[in-house]
Amino acid sequence: MANMKGRMAYDRLEGINFDRMRKYRLQRTKDAMAKHGIDVLITWDAYSIRYITGGYATVPCRFPQAQFVVLPINGDPHCFLTTSFSCYELRKEMPWLKDKIWAPVGGLKWARNIDELEPHMSKIIPIIEEHKLMDGVIGFDGCCSELMVKAAMERKGIKHFKHAEEMMFDARVIKNEDEIACMRLACESATTAFSDIKHAIQPGIRECDLVGIGMKRLYELGADETQEFVCSSGPRTNPLHIDYTDRMINPGDVICIDINGNSYMGYKSCYYRTFVCGEATPLQKKVYKDCRDMLYAGMEGVKAGNSTADVVAGWPQTPKYWGYDNWLDVAGYALGHGLGLSLHEAPQFFRPYTPKASHTVLEEGMVMALETWTGGVDPVYGPFGVRLEENVVVTKDGYELLTRWPVDEITECPY
């Protein structure tokens, strides 16, 4: 296939152009700032930081106040990161940031009141003053201490503030060819991991063993992160559990595996497939077909110019399809979500309760994960369920499928 590029670099092939990708992402962010009326963006969100700068926030859960980026709409990003213990080295590694890289603020200590945010203000306010934006609108993205930060900035004369999370989702929703190439490779890695898992499935192996086999392969193939792995088997597939345990696989068990959060250059896959230990029963094959048909009925609505409403229109119109009376009881059984640097981006939509007015018009370059679940009760093996998920790029005439593990029939694992 002409558009499938591998990981190796050749002087005769362009491959992934990271410089073009960084410039595209920064311009998308500034365009979204202008659209949403934000003059200065301050983001503490690890994914937004990576999107804007190409750098990343190290263990953001430990230092949520100290690591951030300040982006004036008329200037360059200013970064306060712990990606490296040496800002000098970081400046050499990321020359596109033009030396605007400094150590985290506040000695990595948690500011407990407005006064303790003074070190942060001593860095942020001069940047805003330099770009003559003190009267502008400040956008907060991923701020864990928003009320305190706002009060500290008001002390300095800032008057106008906005939430910027929606703005950043707008910026990140359309991927360029380089971002899509990264996501294509993330999905290819997951497909290879599924192959290793398939050949390992046999009676006596545990769910956690299969997760370990899959994660080992992903890291061997260059994953920079694997966030979450789901491996549920037997009765844990109905109702579906989204975790893994040390449960041993038995003959005839159905196994639902989600390689979600596998990351290549930061970009994620989210990719469910269903296996059976041994030969599938007629009922298992039927339930699998029902789930697959449901998924692809929704995918028929994926096309630039359509909306997410056209996708959910292909899914069951009543919760009674799954045996429930309330839509909220089946919220995760037919859904879609954007993919990118984070596992769940815009657009996000659920069959049960996405309001009609909030549905999103699909555009070329959006990348989405679509997933469905169907359950049954086998007279021999008891309750079981099937979960499937595809990752797609929206195109002018439909979609490009990124997830390539065969989906027409349940994957049988002879032993």
C-alpha positions as CSV (number, residue, x, y, z in Angstrom):
1,M,0.0,0.0,0.0
2,A,1.5,3.3,-1.0
3,N,0.6,5.2,2.1
4,M,2.0,2.6,4.6
5,K,5.4,3.9,5.8
6,G,7.6,1.9,8.1
7,R,9.8,3.0,11.0
8,M,13.1,3.1,9.1
9,A,14.4,6.4,7.5
10,Y,15.7,6.5,4.0
11,D,17.2,9.4,2.1
12,R,14.9,8.6,-0.8
13,L,11.7,8.6,1.3
14,E,10.2,11.5,3.2
15,G,8.6,9.4,6.0
16,I,7.4,11.4,9.0
17,N,8.4,15.1,8.8
18,F,8.6,16.1,12.4
19,D,9.5,19.7,11.7
20,R,6.4,20.1,9.5
21,M,4.3,18.4,12.2
22,R,5.5,20.7,15.0
23,K,4.9,23.8,12.9
24,Y,1.4,22.5,11.9
25,R,0.5,21.9,15.6
26,L,1.7,25.3,16.7
27,Q,-0.3,27.1,14.0
28,R,-3.4,25.0,14.7
29,T,-3.1,26.1,18.3
30,K,-2.8,29.8,17.4
31,D,-5.7,29.6,14.9
32,A,-7.9,28.0,17.7
33,M,-6.8,30.8,20.1
34,A,-7.9,33.4,17.6
35,K,-11.2,31.6,17.0
36,H,-12.0,31.3,20.8
37,G,-10.8,34.8,21.6
38,I,-7.8,33.8,23.7
39,D,-4.7,36.0,23.7
40,V,-2.4,34.1,26.0
41,L,-2.7,30.3,26.6
42,I,-1.3,28.8,29.8
43,T,-1.4,25.0,29.7
44,W,-0.5,22.6,32.4
45,D,-2.0,19.7,30.4
46,A,0.8,17.1,29.5
47,Y,-0.8,16.4,26.1
48,S,-1.3,20.0,25.2
49,I,2.3,20.7,26.2
50,R,3.5,18.0,23.9
51,Y,1.2,19.2,21.1
52,I,2.5,22.8,21.3
53,T,6.2,22.2,22.0
54,G,7.2,18.7,21.1
55,G,8.4,18.4,24.7
56,Y,6.6,16.6,27.5
57,A,5.9,17.0,31.1
58,T,7.7,14.4,33.2
59,V,5.5,12.6,35.8
60,P,2.9,15.4,35.5
61,C,0.8,13.8,38.4
62,R,3.7,14.6,40.8
63,F,4.4,18.2,39.6
64,P,1.1,19.5,38.4
65,Q,1.7,23.2,39.2
66,A,5.3,23.4,38.3
67,Q,5.3,22.3,34.7
68,F,3.5,24.5,32.2
69,V,3.7,26.4,28.9
70,V,2.9,30.0,28.2
71,L,1.9,30.8,24.6
72,P,1.2,34.4,23.6
73,I,-0.8,34.5,20.4
74,N,1.8,36.9,19.0
75,G,4.9,35.0,20.2
76,D,6.7,31.8,20.8
77,P,5.9,29.2,23.5
78,H,7.8,29.6,26.8
79,C,8.3,26.2,28.5
80,F,8.8,25.3,32.2
81,L,9.5,21.5,32.1
82,T,11.2,18.6,33.8
83,T,11.8,16.7,30.6
84,S,15.5,16.8,31.4
85,F,17.4,17.7,34.5
86,S,19.4,20.1,32.4
87,C,17.7,23.0,30.6
88,Y,20.9,23.6,28.8
89,E,20.7,20.1,27.3
90,L,17.0,20.6,26.5
91,R,17.7,23.8,24.6
92,K,20.2,21.9,22.4
93,E,17.8,19.0,21.8
94,M,14.8,21.3,20.9
95,P,16.2,24.3,19.0
96,W,12.8,25.1,17.6
97,L,11.8,26.5,21.0
98,K,14.5,29.2,20.6
99,D,16.0,28.8,24.1
100,K,12.7,29.6,25.7
101,I,13.0,26.6,28.1
102,W,13.4,26.9,31.9
103,A,13.3,24.7,34.9
104,P,9.9,24.0,36.6
105,V,8.7,26.8,38.9
106,G,8.5,26.8,42.6
107,G,11.0,24.1,43.3
108,L,8.5,21.4,42.5
109,K,6.6,22.3,45.7
110,W,2.8,22.5,45.8
111,A,1.6,26.1,46.3
112,R,-1.0,26.0,49.0
113,N,-2.1,29.7,48.8
114,I,-1.9,32.7,46.5
115,D,1.3,34.0,48.1
116,E,3.1,30.7,47.3
117,L,2.2,31.2,43.6
118,E,4.5,34.3,43.5
119,P,7.4,32.4,41.9
120,H,5.0,31.3,39.2
121,M,3.8,34.9,38.6
122,S,7.4,36.1,38.5
123,K,7.8,34.0,35.3
124,I,4.3,34.3,33.7
125,I,3.6,38.0,34.1
126,P,6.8,39.3,32.4
127,I,6.0,37.1,29.3
128,I,2.5,38.7,29.1
129,E,3.9,42.2,29.6
130,E,6.6,41.6,26.9
131,H,3.9,40.8,24.4
132,K,1.7,43.7,25.5
133,L,-1.2,41.4,26.4
134,M,-1.9,42.5,30.0
135,D,-5.4,43.6,28.9
136,G,-6.0,40.4,26.8
137,V,-7.8,37.2,27.6
138,I,-5.9,34.5,29.5
139,G,-6.9,30.9,28.7
140,F,-6.4,28.2,31.2
141,D,-5.9,24.6,30.0
142,G,-5.6,21.7,32.5
143,C,-5.0,24.0,35.5
144,C,-5.3,22.1,38.8
145,S,-5.4,25.2,41.0
146,E,-7.4,27.5,38.7
147,L,-9.1,29.7,41.4
148,M,-5.7,30.4,43.1
149,V,-3.9,31.1,39.8
150,K,-6.7,33.4,38.7
151,A,-6.6,35.3,42.0
152,A,-2.8,35.6,41.8
153,M,-3.0,37.0,38.3
154,E,-5.7,39.4,39.2
155,R,-3.3,40.8,41.8
156,K,-1.0,41.6,38.9
157,G,-3.7,43.4,37.0
158,I,-5.0,40.7,34.7
159,K,-8.8,40.9,34.4
160,H,-10.0,38.6,31.6
161,F,-10.0,34.8,31.8
162,K,-11.4,31.8,29.8
163,H,-11.4,28.1,30.0
164,A,-9.2,26.8,27.1
165,E,-9.8,23.0,27.2
166,E,-12.4,23.1,24.4
167,M,-10.1,25.4,22.4
168,M,-7.3,22.8,22.7
169,F,-9.6,20.0,21.6
170,D,-10.5,22.2,18.6
171,A,-6.9,22.6,17.8
172,R,-6.0,19.0,18.0
173,V,-9.1,17.5,16.2
174,I,-7.7,17.6,12.6
175,K,-4.5,15.7,12.1
176,N,-2.0,16.3,9.3
177,E,-0.3,13.6,7.3
178,D,2.6,13.2,9.8
179,E,0.3,12.8,12.8
180,I,-1.7,10.2,10.9
181,A,1.5,8.4,10.0
182,C,2.4,8.1,13.7
183,M,-1.1,6.7,14.5
184,R,-0.9,4.3,11.6
185,L,2.4,2.9,13.1
186,A,0.9,2.7,16.6
187,C,-1.9,0.6,15.1
188,E,0.5,-1.6,13.2
189,S,2.4,-2.3,16.4
190,A,-0.8,-3.3,18.1
191,T,-1.6,-5.6,15.3
192,T,1.8,-7.3,15.7
193,A,1.2,-7.6,19.5
194,F,-2.2,-9.2,18.8
195,S,-0.4,-11.9,16.7
196,D,1.9,-12.7,19.7
197,I,-1.1,-12.8,22.0
198,K,-3.1,-15.1,19.7
199,H,-0.3,-17.7,19.6
200,A,0.1,-17.6,23.4
201,I,-3.6,-18.2,24.2
202,Q,-4.1,-21.7,25.7
203,P,-5.7,-23.2,28.8
204,G,-3.9,-22.2,31.9
205,I,-2.4,-18.9,30.8
206,R,-3.5,-15.9,32.8
207,E,-5.0,-12.6,31.6
208,C,-2.0,-10.8,33.1
209,D,0.4,-13.1,31.2
210,L,-1.3,-12.1,27.9
211,V,-1.0,-8.4,28.8
212,G,2.7,-8.9,29.5
213,I,3.3,-10.6,26.2
214,G,1.5,-7.8,24.4
215,M,3.3,-5.0,26.2
216,K,6.7,-6.6,25.6
217,R,6.1,-6.7,21.9
218,L,4.9,-3.1,21.8
219,Y,8.0,-1.8,23.6
220,E,10.2,-3.9,21.3
221,L,8.6,-2.1,18.3
222,G,9.3,1.3,19.7
223,A,6.3,2.3,21.8
224,D,7.1,5.3,24.0
225,E,4.2,4.5,26.3
226,T,1.4,2.0,26.8
227,Q,-1.2,3.5,29.1
228,E,-3.9,0.9,29.6
229,F,-4.4,-2.7,28.6
230,V,-7.7,-4.6,28.9
231,C,-7.8,-8.4,29.0
232,S,-11.1,-9.9,30.2
233,S,-12.0,-13.5,29.7
234,G,-14.9,-15.9,30.3
235,P,-17.6,-14.5,32.5
236,R,-15.6,-11.3,32.9
237,T,-16.6,-10.4,29.3
238,N,-20.4,-10.2,30.2
239,P,-20.8,-7.7,31.7
240,L,-17.5,-6.5,30.2
241,H,-14.8,-5.7,32.7
242,I,-12.2,-3.1,31.4
243,D,-9.2,-4.3,33.3
244,Y,-7.1,-7.5,33.7
245,T,-6.6,-10.0,36.5
246,D,-4.7,-13.2,37.2
247,R,-7.7,-15.3,36.1
248,M,-6.6,-18.4,34.2
249,I,-8.0,-19.0,30.7
250,N,-10.1,-22.1,30.3
251,P,-11.0,-24.1,27.1
252,G,-13.8,-22.3,25.2
253,D,-13.3,-19.0,27.0
254,V,-14.0,-15.8,25.0
255,I,-11.3,-13.2,25.6
256,C,-11.7,-9.5,24.9
257,I,-8.4,-7.6,24.6
258,D,-8.0,-3.8,24.1
259,I,-4.6,-2.4,23.3
260,N,-5.5,1.1,24.2
261,G,-2.9,3.8,24.8
262,N,-0.2,2.2,22.8
263,S,1.8,5.3,21.8
264,Y,4.2,6.0,18.9
265,M,5.7,9.5,19.1
266,G,3.0,10.3,21.5
267,Y,0.1,9.2,19.2
268,K,-2.3,6.5,20.5
269,S,-4.1,3.5,19.3
270,C,-7.3,2.2,20.9
271,Y,-8.0,-1.2,19.5
272,Y,-10.3,-4.1,20.7
273,R,-10.4,-7.6,19.3
274,T,-12.1,-10.7,20.6
275,F,-10.5,-14.2,20.7
276,V,-11.7,-17.7,21.8
277,C,-9.5,-20.3,23.4
278,G,-10.0,-23.2,21.0
279,E,-12.8,-23.6,18.5
280,A,-15.7,-21.1,18.7
281,T,-19.2,-22.5,19.3
282,P,-22.1,-21.6,16.9
283,L,-23.5,-19.2,19.5
284,Q,-20.1,-17.5,20.0
285,K,-19.8,-17.0,16.2
286,K,-23.3,-15.6,16.1
287,V,-22.8,-13.1,18.9
288,Y,-19.5,-12.1,17.3
289,K,-21.2,-11.5,14.0
290,D,-23.9,-9.4,15.7
291,C,-21.2,-7.2,17.3
292,R,-19.2,-6.9,14.1
293,D,-22.3,-6.0,12.0
294,M,-23.4,-3.4,14.6
295,L,-19.9,-1.8,14.5
296,Y,-19.8,-1.6,10.7
297,A,-23.4,-0.3,10.5
298,G,-22.2,2.7,12.4
299,M,-19.0,3.0,10.4
300,E,-21.1,3.4,7.2
301,G,-21.9,6.9,8.5
302,V,-18.2,7.9,8.6
303,K,-17.6,10.4,5.8
304,A,-16.5,14.1,5.7
305,G,-19.6,16.2,5.7
306,N,-21.7,13.7,7.7
307,S,-21.9,14.1,11.5
308,T,-21.5,11.8,14.5
309,A,-25.3,11.5,14.4
310,D,-25.0,9.6,11.2
311,V,-22.7,7.1,13.0
312,V,-24.9,6.5,16.0
313,A,-27.9,6.1,13.7
314,G,-26.5,2.8,12.6
315,W,-26.4,1.4,16.2
316,P,-29.4,0.0,18.2
317,Q,-32.1,2.5,18.8
318,T,-33.2,1.1,22.2
319,P,-31.3,-0.2,25.3
320,K,-33.5,-3.2,25.2
321,Y,-31.2,-4.5,22.5
322,W,-28.7,-5.3,25.3
323,G,-31.4,-6.3,27.8
324,Y,-31.7,-3.1,29.8
325,D,-34.4,-0.4,30.2
326,N,-32.1,2.6,30.8
327,W,-29.6,4.0,28.3
328,L,-27.2,4.9,31.1
329,D,-26.8,1.2,31.9
330,V,-25.4,0.6,28.4
331,A,-23.4,3.8,28.0
332,G,-20.2,2.1,26.9
333,Y,-21.7,-0.5,24.6
334,A,-21.8,1.7,21.5
335,L,-19.6,4.8,21.4
336,G,-17.0,6.7,19.5
337,H,-14.2,9.0,20.5
338,G,-11.4,11.0,18.9
339,L,-7.8,9.8,19.1
340,G,-4.5,11.6,19.1
341,L,-1.9,12.4,21.7
342,S,-4.5,11.5,24.3
343,L,-6.7,8.4,24.3
344,H,-10.0,10.4,24.3
345,E,-10.2,13.5,22.2
346,A,-12.9,15.3,20.3
347,P,-15.3,14.3,19.0
348,Q,-16.8,12.1,21.7
349,F,-20.3,10.6,21.3
350,F,-22.4,7.8,22.8
351,R,-25.5,6.1,21.4
352,P,-27.5,6.7,24.6
353,Y,-27.1,10.3,25.5
354,T,-25.3,12.5,23.1
355,P,-27.7,15.4,22.6
356,K,-28.6,15.9,18.9
357,A,-27.4,19.5,19.0
358,S,-24.0,18.5,20.3
359,H,-23.2,16.1,17.5
360,T,-20.1,17.0,15.5
361,V,-19.7,17.5,11.7
362,L,-17.0,15.1,10.5
363,E,-14.0,16.6,8.7
364,E,-11.2,15.1,6.7
365,G,-8.2,14.4,9.0
366,M,-10.2,13.5,12.1
367,V,-9.1,10.2,13.6
368,M,-11.7,8.3,15.6
369,A,-12.1,5.0,17.5
370,L,-15.5,3.3,17.2
371,E,-16.5,0.4,19.5
372,T,-19.4,-1.9,20.2
373,W,-20.3,-4.7,22.5
374,T,-22.7,-7.6,22.4
375,G,-23.4,-10.3,24.9
376,G,-24.8,-13.8,25.1
377,V,-25.1,-16.9,27.3
378,D,-23.6,-20.2,26.0
379,P,-25.2,-23.4,27.4
380,V,-21.8,-24.9,28.0
381,Y,-19.5,-21.9,28.7
382,G,-22.0,-19.6,30.3
383,P,-22.2,-15.8,29.9
384,F,-19.8,-14.2,27.5
385,G,-19.5,-11.0,25.4
386,V,-17.8,-9.7,22.3
387,R,-16.1,-6.3,22.1
388,L,-14.7,-4.9,18.8
389,E,-13.2,-1.5,17.9
390,E,-11.8,0.1,14.8
391,N,-9.6,3.2,14.4
392,V,-10.4,5.3,11.3
393,V,-9.3,8.4,9.6
394,V,-12.1,10.4,8.1
395,T,-11.7,11.0,4.4
396,K,-13.7,12.8,1.7
397,D,-15.4,9.6,0.5
398,G,-15.5,7.6,3.8
399,Y,-12.6,6.5,5.9
400,E,-9.1,4.9,6.0
401,L,-9.0,1.9,8.3
402,L,-6.0,1.9,10.6
403,T,-6.7,-1.3,12.6
404,R,-5.8,-4.3,10.5
405,W,-6.3,-7.4,12.6
406,P,-8.9,-9.5,10.7
407,V,-12.4,-8.7,12.0
408,D,-14.8,-10.7,9.8
409,E,-14.8,-13.7,12.1
410,I,-13.9,-14.4,15.7
411,T,-10.2,-15.3,16.1
412,E,-9.9,-18.9,17.1
413,C,-6.8,-20.0,19.0
414,P,-6.2,-23.7,18.7
415,Y,-4.1,-25.4,21.4
